[in-house]
Amino acid sequence: MTATCAIIPASGLGERLSRPSGKTFTTLDGQPLIAHTLTVFQECRQIDEIVLIVRSSDIPAAKSLVQERAFTKVHAVIAGGPARQDSVRNGLAAISPQCNIVAIHDGARPLVTHDIIRASIASARENGAAIAAVPVIDTIKASTDGFVGTTIDRSELYAVQTPQTFRVSTIKSAYEQAYEDGFLGTDDAFLVERLGLPVAVVAGSYENLKITTPPDIILAEAIMRHRHESQNGPTAMPRIGHGYDIHQFAPGRRLYLGGIEFPGEEGLLGHSDADVMLHAIADAILGAAALDDIGHLFPNTDPAYKDASSLILLAKVGEVVRERGWRIGNIDVTLIGERPRIAGHTSAMKEKIATALSISPDQLSIKATTAEGLGAIGQGLGIECHAVALLYS
């Protein structure tokens, strides 16, 4: 039995993108960038196995993403090396023995299509090696010391993309020779070219861009909207939802707010863990999607949700709205209570909530105030929370 494997290197630092989450997990159209890339290969019938390569510090998050999104073709999540070539070498060592064709694709190219993947695989089977590329459309000039040296004929020039696809025996031989020679190439095909072997060119796409700088995010999301509208008609207008929840303090309960436990503080009364902040967020999201509130989704008469973590419930809410074609734009939260003080915990709360909803922490705002001694909340009898969520399709 033979198989076709995809190696997806995604361990770059993404310094030019300037995102705190790094390039791999930066948000694109409401989801981590790498989730879009993995989805294309997961859904491509010609791909049997995927090896994902990330920074060692990103391995736990990547494994969680693979499990949560049911990327069943992912055979391994491994650490990258100092350079991209080192990362791909690690990936080649991790593919299954039955793989005879391997497609190497940048994790930061989320707009690749099944047609491009299929064409590169077919060409690699026939020719041994194939790259996706597009003709250069700009005038190209060589410059020396800030002045034009010559204008280069662009008629035979191509901008190279990925996937770059090979017979496994061919690319492994090319890598072995490169490391034996101490050679660092600019792409995988270059290592095959050094062996004197032919590399075929298949049609890429100008939409198959690589996310490198912030403007690339804007362009990629515009392309994704265009594709969505071409298939499903005009995109629906953004939707706004408001969520509200209130819980009274109860002795003997643990206090959870924003997915964070506050040891030593009196907890809140509720069927689940009574995380008033997460419940308000959940209702805001469900409201924007015109769905029933959290009480209908997780009734307090169901013993399955007794003392349940509200982070798990919130993650389910995120899945429900995504299944209906909605993406989260941003969430704004205001917590009202006399205690506890949450100022030092908001960053951790954002991380917990963002992970549950598969969004970026920078899509969240969490604020807190007191009730100035007014009413039950002002008297310290409980905590209430308001949340507003923006969804778009």
TIPADO-241534 format. One record per residue (C-alpha): residue number from 1; x negated, y, z. Coordinates in Angstrom, 3 decimals, padded with zeros to 6 digits. Each point is the difference from the previous one (the first is absolute). Layout:
// TIPADO-241534
num NUM	px X	py Y	pz Z
...
***
This chain:
// TIPADO-241534
num 1	px 000.000	py 000.000	pz 000.000
num 2	px -001.291	py 003.457	pz -000.943
num 3	px 001.064	py 003.366	pz 001.350
num 4	px -000.396	py 003.707	pz -000.660
num 5	px -001.233	py 002.112	pz 002.877
num 6	px 000.067	py 003.752	pz 000.602
num 7	px -002.725	py 001.672	pz 002.036
num 8	px 001.098	py 003.412	pz 001.264
num 9	px -002.814	py 002.078	pz 001.520
num 10	px 001.460	py 002.699	pz 002.250
num 11	px -002.785	py 000.739	pz 002.453
num 12	px -001.035	py 003.443	pz -001.233
num 13	px -000.109	py 002.866	pz 002.497
num 14	px 002.077	py 002.306	pz -002.199
num 15	px -001.964	py 003.055	pz 001.177
num 16	px 001.261	py 002.180	pz -002.876
num 17	px 003.596	py -000.818	pz 000.930
num 18	px -000.440	py 001.541	pz 003.471
num 19	px 002.717	py -002.089	pz 001.669
num 20	px -000.315	py -001.124	pz 003.661
num 21	px 001.363	py -003.438	pz -000.883
num 22	px -002.663	py -000.535	pz -002.682
num 23	px 000.737	py -000.775	pz -003.620
num 24	px 001.328	py -003.540	pz 000.426
num 25	px 002.812	py 000.948	pz 002.371
num 26	px 000.675	py 003.533	pz -001.169
num 27	px 003.682	py 000.536	pz -000.736
num 28	px 001.190	py -000.149	pz -003.590
num 29	px 003.729	py 000.335	pz -000.621
num 30	px 000.693	py -000.851	pz 003.626
num 31	px -002.121	py -003.161	pz 000.124
num 32	px -003.684	py -000.816	pz 000.516
num 33	px -001.858	py 000.305	pz -003.292
num 34	px -001.302	py -003.560	pz 000.170
num 35	px 003.563	py -001.330	pz 000.396
num 36	px 000.858	py 001.280	pz -003.485
num 37	px -003.042	py -001.697	pz -001.544
num 38	px 000.628	py -003.282	pz 001.791
num 39	px 003.650	py 000.035	pz -001.069
num 40	px -000.932	py 000.091	pz -003.689
num 41	px -002.286	py -003.031	pz 000.315
num 42	px 002.375	py -001.846	pz 002.354
num 43	px 002.788	py 000.325	pz -002.569
num 44	px -002.164	py -000.831	pz -003.057
num 45	px 000.693	py -003.643	pz -000.926
num 46	px -003.458	py -000.451	pz -001.532
num 47	px -001.703	py 000.607	pz 003.374
num 48	px -000.223	py -002.970	pz 002.361
num 49	px -002.237	py 001.352	pz 002.757
num 50	px -001.176	py 003.333	pz 001.376
num 51	px -003.102	py 000.850	pz 002.017
num 52	px 000.282	py 003.415	pz 001.655
num 53	px -003.192	py 001.784	pz 001.027
num 54	px 000.170	py 002.810	pz 002.573
num 55	px -002.212	py 001.681	pz 002.554
num 56	px -000.616	py -002.260	pz 002.986
num 57	px 001.836	py 002.488	pz 002.227
num 58	px 003.053	py -000.239	pz -002.288
num 59	px 000.275	py -003.798	pz 000.045
num 60	px 002.596	py -000.184	pz 002.833
num 61	px 002.221	py 002.622	pz -001.655
num 62	px -000.398	py -001.668	pz -003.400
num 63	px 000.945	py -003.422	pz 001.384
num 64	px 003.056	py 001.506	pz 001.698
num 65	px 001.033	py 001.641	pz -003.271
num 66	px -000.399	py -003.285	pz -001.883
num 67	px 002.148	py -001.821	pz 002.541
num 68	px 002.678	py 002.687	pz 000.331
num 69	px 000.387	py 000.455	pz -003.772
num 70	px -000.158	py -003.753	pz -000.716
num 71	px -002.909	py 000.246	pz -002.431
num 72	px -000.142	py -003.782	pz -000.176
num 73	px -002.632	py -000.136	pz -002.744
num 74	px -002.631	py 001.631	pz 002.197
num 75	px -002.447	py -002.834	pz 000.624
num 76	px -002.460	py 001.995	pz 002.094
num 77	px -000.587	py 003.450	pz 001.484
num 78	px -003.726	py 000.582	pz 000.316
num 79	px -002.449	py 002.775	pz 000.790
num 80	px -001.731	py 001.963	pz -002.718
num 81	px -003.687	py 000.746	pz -000.291
num 82	px -002.068	py 003.203	pz -000.158
num 83	px 000.724	py 000.480	pz -003.731
num 84	px 002.902	py -001.050	pz -002.215
num 85	px -002.198	py -002.598	pz -001.692
num 86	px -000.734	py -001.543	pz 003.414
num 87	px 003.737	py -000.086	pz 000.753
num 88	px 000.836	py -001.785	pz -003.250
num 89	px -002.810	py -002.466	pz 000.652
num 90	px 001.662	py -000.790	pz 003.349
num 91	px 003.295	py -000.421	pz -001.818
num 92	px -001.460	py -002.426	pz -002.533
num 93	px -001.251	py -002.128	pz 002.865
num 94	px 003.502	py -000.073	pz 001.531
num 95	px 002.085	py -001.127	pz -002.993
num 96	px 001.281	py -003.561	pz -000.144
num 97	px -002.027	py -002.628	pz -001.897
num 98	px 002.864	py -000.572	pz -002.470
num 99	px -000.116	py 003.610	pz -001.257
num 100	px -001.432	py 000.128	pz -003.507
num 101	px 001.083	py 003.543	pz -000.921
num 102	px -000.436	py 003.007	pz 002.290
num 103	px 001.444	py 003.492	pz -000.466
num 104	px -001.898	py 002.658	pz 001.958
num 105	px 002.158	py 003.065	pz 000.615
num 106	px -000.531	py 003.177	pz 002.008
num 107	px 002.344	py 000.227	pz 002.960
num 108	px 000.302	py 003.724	pz -000.737
num 109	px 001.663	py -000.627	pz -003.401
num 110	px 003.602	py -000.645	pz 001.100
num 111	px 001.632	py 000.761	pz -003.369
num 112	px -001.427	py -002.918	pz -001.954
num 113	px 002.648	py -001.973	pz -001.882
num 114	px 000.698	py -003.688	pz -000.511
num 115	px -000.602	py 000.463	pz -003.738
num 116	px -003.555	py 001.227	pz 000.609
num 117	px -000.728	py -002.836	pz 002.424
num 118	px 001.396	py -002.617	pz -002.390
num 119	px -001.949	py 001.393	pz -002.970
num 120	px -003.280	py 000.022	pz 001.926
num 121	px 000.497	py -003.578	pz 001.206
num 122	px 000.800	py -001.267	pz -003.501
num 123	px -003.048	py 001.752	pz -001.447
num 124	px -002.304	py -001.308	pz 002.728
num 125	px 001.176	py -003.551	pz -000.663
num 126	px -000.844	py 000.422	pz -003.672
num 127	px -003.143	py 002.141	pz 000.198
num 128	px -001.423	py -000.599	pz 003.459
num 129	px 000.240	py 003.630	pz 001.106
num 130	px 002.439	py 002.865	pz -000.532
num 131	px 000.482	py 003.543	pz 001.277
num 132	px 002.972	py 002.338	pz -000.094
num 133	px -000.891	py 003.361	pz -001.535
num 134	px 001.505	py 003.013	pz -001.753
num 135	px -001.480	py 002.150	pz -002.790
num 136	px -001.677	py 003.192	pz 001.195
num 137	px 002.208	py 002.934	pz -001.001
num 138	px -002.095	py 002.934	pz 001.224
num 139	px -002.954	py 001.410	pz -001.890
num 140	px -003.196	py -001.316	pz 001.610
num 141	px -003.162	py 002.076	pz 000.167
num 142	px -003.417	py -000.779	pz 001.449
num 143	px -001.438	py 002.807	pz 002.107
num 144	px -003.530	py 000.822	pz 001.111
num 145	px -000.759	py 002.772	pz 002.499
num 146	px 003.533	py 001.357	pz -000.246
num 147	px 000.013	py 000.312	pz -003.805
num 148	px 001.543	py -002.224	pz -002.673
num 149	px -002.556	py -002.351	pz -001.457
num 150	px 002.190	py -001.820	pz -002.492
num 151	px 003.592	py -000.890	pz -000.756
num 152	px 000.574	py -003.744	pz 000.066
num 153	px 002.163	py -001.791	pz -002.537
num 154	px 002.910	py -001.299	pz 002.052
num 155	px 001.498	py -002.235	pz -002.697
num 156	px -001.547	py -003.119	pz 001.549
num 157	px 000.091	py 001.082	pz 003.645
num 158	px 002.283	py -001.565	pz 002.589
num 159	px 000.792	py 000.840	pz 003.620
num 160	px -000.266	py -003.287	pz 001.858
num 161	px 002.634	py -001.065	pz 002.529
num 162	px 000.847	py -003.161	pz 001.891
num 163	px 000.885	py -002.812	pz 000.018
num 164	px -003.242	py -001.390	pz -001.330
num 165	px 000.612	py -003.681	pz -000.524
num 166	px -002.414	py -002.879	pz -000.468
num 167	px -000.484	py -003.708	pz -000.059
num 168	px -001.178	py -000.716	pz 003.530
num 169	px -003.153	py -001.753	pz -001.212
num 170	px -000.919	py 003.048	pz -002.112
num 171	px 000.398	py 002.657	pz 002.672
num 172	px -001.697	py -002.119	pz 002.673
num 173	px -003.007	py -000.496	pz -002.276
num 174	px -000.095	py 003.736	pz -000.708
num 175	px 000.049	py 000.810	pz 003.707
num 176	px -002.690	py -002.539	pz 000.814
num 177	px -002.273	py 001.485	pz -002.670
num 178	px 000.680	py 003.567	pz 001.150
num 179	px -000.960	py -000.778	pz 003.590
num 180	px -003.031	py -001.966	pz -001.121
num 181	px -001.113	py 003.085	pz -001.966
num 182	px 000.964	py 002.458	pz 002.712
num 183	px 002.368	py 001.683	pz -002.450
num 184	px 002.996	py 002.137	pz 001.062
num 185	px 002.506	py 000.524	pz -002.818
num 186	px 002.674	py 002.634	pz -000.465
num 187	px 002.682	py -002.625	pz -000.605
num 188	px 000.412	py -003.772	pz -000.143
num 189	px -000.065	py -000.182	pz -003.801
num 190	px -003.423	py 001.647	pz -000.062
num 191	px -001.435	py -003.027	pz 001.826
num 192	px 001.430	py -002.299	pz -002.675
num 193	px -001.340	py 002.244	pz -002.779
num 194	px -003.493	py -000.435	pz 001.477
num 195	px 000.258	py -003.719	pz -000.767
num 196	px 000.556	py 000.818	pz -003.663
num 197	px 003.577	py -001.300	pz 000.108
num 198	px 002.925	py 001.684	pz -001.791
num 199	px 002.592	py 001.995	pz 001.948
num 200	px 003.334	py 000.529	pz -001.729
num 201	px 002.035	py 003.192	pz 000.367
num 202	px 003.763	py -000.145	pz 000.602
num 203	px 002.358	py 002.966	pz 000.076
num 204	px 000.251	py 001.665	pz 003.376
num 205	px 002.296	py 002.922	pz 000.752
num 206	px -000.520	py 003.665	pz 000.752
num 207	px 002.417	py -000.570	pz 002.882
num 208	px -002.354	py -002.591	pz 001.509
num 209	px -001.817	py 002.702	pz 001.910
num 210	px -002.282	py -000.412	pz 002.978
num 211	px 000.993	py 001.838	pz 003.188
num 212	px -003.107	py 001.992	pz 000.908
num 213	px 001.029	py 003.569	pz 000.891
num 214	px 003.185	py 001.588	pz 001.472
num 215	px 001.313	py 001.108	pz -003.436
num 216	px -000.068	py -003.661	pz -001.070
num 217	px 002.647	py -000.718	pz 002.672
num 218	px 002.283	py 002.658	pz -001.497
num 219	px -000.481	py -001.332	pz -003.530
num 220	px 000.496	py -003.631	pz 001.046
num 221	px 003.239	py 000.787	pz 001.827
num 222	px 001.264	py 001.920	pz -003.041
num 223	px -000.725	py -003.034	pz -002.202
num 224	px 001.772	py -002.270	pz 002.468
num 225	px 003.068	py 002.267	pz 000.013
num 226	px 000.011	py 000.024	pz -003.806
num 227	px -000.185	py -003.792	pz -000.115
num 228	px 002.787	py -000.301	pz 002.544
num 229	px 002.246	py 002.406	pz -001.887
num 230	px -000.710	py -001.760	pz -003.299
num 231	px 001.206	py -003.280	pz 001.510
num 232	px 002.737	py 001.190	pz 002.359
num 233	px 001.104	py 003.430	pz -001.143
num 234	px -000.667	py 003.346	pz 001.731
num 235	px -001.377	py -000.114	pz 003.519
num 236	px 002.559	py 000.719	pz 002.709
num 237	px -000.247	py 003.220	pz 001.968
num 238	px -001.887	py -000.219	pz 003.323
num 239	px 002.184	py -000.909	pz 002.977
num 240	px -000.243	py 001.346	pz 003.554
num 241	px 001.142	py -001.851	pz 003.120
num 242	px 000.274	py 001.001	pz 003.659
num 243	px -000.421	py -002.417	pz 002.906
num 244	px 000.754	py 000.500	pz 003.687
num 245	px -000.362	py -002.230	pz 003.036
num 246	px 000.104	py 000.382	pz 003.778
num 247	px -000.844	py -002.442	pz 002.802
num 248	px 000.063	py 000.342	pz 003.777
num 249	px -002.875	py -001.037	pz 002.204
num 250	px 000.337	py -003.389	pz 001.709
num 251	px -002.170	py -001.460	pz 002.796
num 252	px -001.944	py -003.151	pz -000.780
num 253	px -000.269	py 000.751	pz -003.736
num 254	px -003.146	py 000.752	pz -002.008
num 255	px -000.062	py 003.305	pz -001.863
num 256	px -000.634	py -000.075	pz -003.746
num 257	px -000.033	py 003.122	pz -002.159
num 258	px -001.099	py 000.017	pz -003.636
num 259	px -001.141	py -003.604	pz 000.356
num 260	px -002.403	py 000.924	pz 002.825
num 261	px 000.374	py -001.304	pz 003.558
num 262	px -000.344	py 002.496	pz 002.863
num 263	px -001.179	py -002.084	pz 002.973
num 264	px 001.188	py 001.178	pz 003.394
num 265	px 002.936	py 001.925	pz -001.455
num 266	px 003.620	py -000.973	pz 000.601
num 267	px 001.522	py -001.638	pz -003.061
num 268	px 003.227	py 000.642	pz -001.878
num 269	px 003.209	py -002.015	pz 000.126
num 270	px 000.854	py -001.887	pz -003.179
num 271	px 000.506	py -003.396	pz -001.638
num 272	px -003.343	py 000.090	pz -001.827
num 273	px -003.054	py 001.766	pz 001.398
num 274	px 002.104	py 003.238	pz -000.156
num 275	px -002.617	py 001.963	pz -001.957
num 276	px 002.121	py 003.115	pz -000.473
num 277	px -002.385	py 001.518	pz -002.546
num 278	px -000.090	py -003.007	pz -002.308
num 279	px 003.783	py -000.385	pz 000.219
num 280	px 000.496	py 003.618	pz -001.094
num 281	px -002.452	py -000.455	pz -002.873
num 282	px 001.748	py -003.185	pz -001.108
num 283	px 003.407	py 001.721	pz -000.026
num 284	px -001.400	py 002.953	pz -001.961
num 285	px -001.369	py -002.336	pz -002.675
num 286	px 003.198	py -002.048	pz -000.146
num 287	px 002.076	py 003.169	pz -000.134
num 288	px -001.959	py 001.386	pz -002.934
num 289	px 000.618	py -003.269	pz -001.843
num 290	px 003.737	py 000.220	pz 000.862
num 291	px -000.181	py -003.273	pz 001.954
num 292	px 001.459	py -001.022	pz 003.365
num 293	px -001.888	py 000.993	pz 003.112
num 294	px -002.472	py -002.103	pz 001.980
num 295	px 002.781	py -001.286	pz 002.261
num 296	px 001.651	py -001.738	pz -002.949
num 297	px -003.292	py -001.390	pz -001.273
num 298	px -001.141	py -001.254	pz 003.425
num 299	px 003.108	py -000.283	pz 002.247
num 300	px -000.516	py 000.067	pz 003.755
num 301	px 002.199	py -003.085	pz 000.245
num 302	px -002.628	py -002.100	pz -001.786
num 303	px -002.360	py -001.721	pz 002.459
num 304	px -002.678	py -000.129	pz -002.713
num 305	px -000.644	py 003.695	pz 000.587
num 306	px -000.135	py -000.172	pz 003.795
num 307	px -003.125	py 001.973	pz 001.035
num 308	px -001.142	py -000.069	pz -003.642
num 309	px -002.781	py 002.313	pz -001.124
num 310	px 001.512	py 002.950	pz -001.814
num 311	px -003.050	py 000.021	pz -002.280
num 312	px 001.239	py -003.304	pz -001.437
num 313	px 003.491	py 001.430	pz -000.434
num 314	px -001.398	py 003.134	pz -001.662
num 315	px -002.054	py -002.111	pz -002.413
num 316	px 003.202	py -001.816	pz -000.978
num 317	px 001.706	py 003.355	pz -000.630
num 318	px -002.877	py 000.939	pz -002.292
num 319	px 000.440	py -003.243	pz -001.935
num 320	px 003.750	py 000.560	pz -000.340
num 321	px -000.343	py 003.451	pz -001.556
num 322	px -002.883	py -001.073	pz -002.265
num 323	px 002.113	py -002.863	pz -001.315
num 324	px 002.570	py 002.604	pz -001.014
num 325	px -002.589	py 001.962	pz -001.949
num 326	px -000.691	py 002.749	pz 002.557
num 327	px -003.385	py 001.308	pz 001.092
num 328	px -000.744	py 002.090	pz 003.086
num 329	px -001.191	py 003.522	pz -000.676
num 330	px -000.458	py 001.260	pz 003.554
num 331	px 001.407	py -000.331	pz 003.513
num 332	px 000.303	py 002.791	pz 002.574
num 333	px 000.565	py -000.947	pz 003.653
num 334	px 000.881	py 002.075	pz 003.072
num 335	px -000.063	py -001.750	pz 003.382
num 336	px 001.836	py 001.712	pz 002.899
num 337	px -000.767	py -000.935	pz 003.596
num 338	px -001.600	py 001.152	pz 003.214
num 339	px -002.392	py -002.960	pz 000.056
num 340	px -002.355	py -001.480	pz -001.059
num 341	px -002.367	py 002.363	pz -001.783
num 342	px -000.768	py -001.441	pz -003.450
num 343	px -002.468	py 002.574	pz -001.368
num 344	px -002.950	py -002.362	pz 000.250
num 345	px 001.850	py -002.901	pz -001.578
num 346	px 001.515	py 001.415	pz -003.203
num 347	px -002.847	py -001.179	pz -002.247
num 348	px 000.380	py -003.579	pz 001.273
num 349	px 003.772	py 000.260	pz -000.436
num 350	px -000.412	py 001.128	pz -003.596
num 351	px -002.296	py -002.941	pz -000.738
num 352	px 002.499	py -002.486	pz 001.481
num 353	px 002.977	py 001.482	pz -001.837
num 354	px -001.882	py 000.356	pz -003.288
num 355	px -001.090	py -003.637	pz 000.121
num 356	px 003.554	py -001.183	pz 000.704
num 357	px 001.394	py 002.012	pz -002.914
num 358	px -002.950	py -000.510	pz -002.408
num 359	px -000.557	py 003.735	pz -000.317
num 360	px -002.846	py 002.345	pz 000.861
num 361	px -000.266	py 001.699	pz 003.418
num 362	px -000.160	py 003.353	pz -001.781
num 363	px 003.651	py -000.527	pz -001.005
num 364	px 001.001	py 000.303	pz 003.675
num 365	px 000.483	py 002.915	pz 002.362
num 366	px 000.603	py -000.668	pz 003.700
num 367	px 000.854	py 002.840	pz 002.388
num 368	px 001.236	py 000.094	pz 003.593
num 369	px 001.766	py 002.512	pz 002.207
num 370	px 001.872	py 000.113	pz 003.296
num 371	px 003.657	py 000.865	pz 000.651
num 372	px -001.040	py 002.853	pz 002.322
num 373	px 001.807	py -001.633	pz 002.919
num 374	px 003.363	py 000.025	pz -001.767
num 375	px 002.385	py -002.958	pz -000.030
num 376	px -000.789	py -003.655	pz 000.697
num 377	px -003.205	py 000.076	pz -002.052
num 378	px -001.146	py 003.147	pz 001.751
num 379	px 000.609	py -001.693	pz 003.329
num 380	px -002.365	py -002.813	pz -001.044
num 381	px 002.651	py -002.695	pz -000.321
num 382	px -001.038	py -001.136	pz -003.463
num 383	px -001.523	py 000.847	pz -003.383
num 384	px 001.607	py 000.945	pz -003.304
num 385	px -001.434	py 000.264	pz -003.487
num 386	px 000.912	py 001.562	pz -003.347
num 387	px -001.552	py -001.112	pz -003.312
num 388	px 000.367	py 001.123	pz -003.601
num 389	px -001.107	py -002.172	pz -002.940
num 390	px -000.371	py 000.783	pz -003.697
num 391	px 000.413	py -002.861	pz -002.477
num 392	px -000.538	py -000.001	pz -003.747
num 393	px 000.339	py -002.683	pz -002.659
***
